[in-house]
Amino acid sequence: MTATASINLRISDEEKALIDQAAQSLGKSRTAFILENTLRLAEEVVLDRTRFTLDSTQWEQFGAALDNPPSEEQLQGLATLFQAKAPWQQQ
């Protein structure tokens, strides 16, 4: 993949020194170190929110939940959840 985009950020001298020390200890450039670690964490975050694994018991429970309509209590819980503000929206 050809790199065509750039990302600029401001960090403290101490943060830069720490990143440089870590990159040097691995024999990598600052850019390679930051890119590799940022991409790895980004993939973990995305996968954590898009994939899940279940054992056979959990799979059966999941299937049963999909096959059965929600109870009134569950619907009320969802309504309450959807009306709540996300933590970053609260003041």
Residue, then its C-alpha position, 0 to 999 in steps of 0.5 A: m500500500t502506498a502512503t499518500a496521507s499524512i497525520n500531524l500531531r503535537i506532543s510534549d518533549e517528554e512524550k517524543a523522547l519516550i517514543d524515540q527511546a522505544a522505537q530505537s530499542l526495537g530498531k525502528s524509526r519513529t514513524a514505523f513505531i508509531l504507525e505499527n502500534t497505532l494500527r495494531l491498537a486500531e485493529e483491536v478496537v474495531l475487532d473488539r466492537t465487531r466480532f465476538t466468540l461464543d462457546s456452544t452454550q452461549w451460542e444456543q442462548f444467543g440463537a434462542a434470544l434471536d428466535n424469541p421476541p423480546s419481553e415487555e421488560q426488555l423493550q422498556g430497558l431498550a427504550t430507556l437505553f436509547q433515551a440516555k445520553a452517551p457519556w461523552q454527551q453528558q455535561 
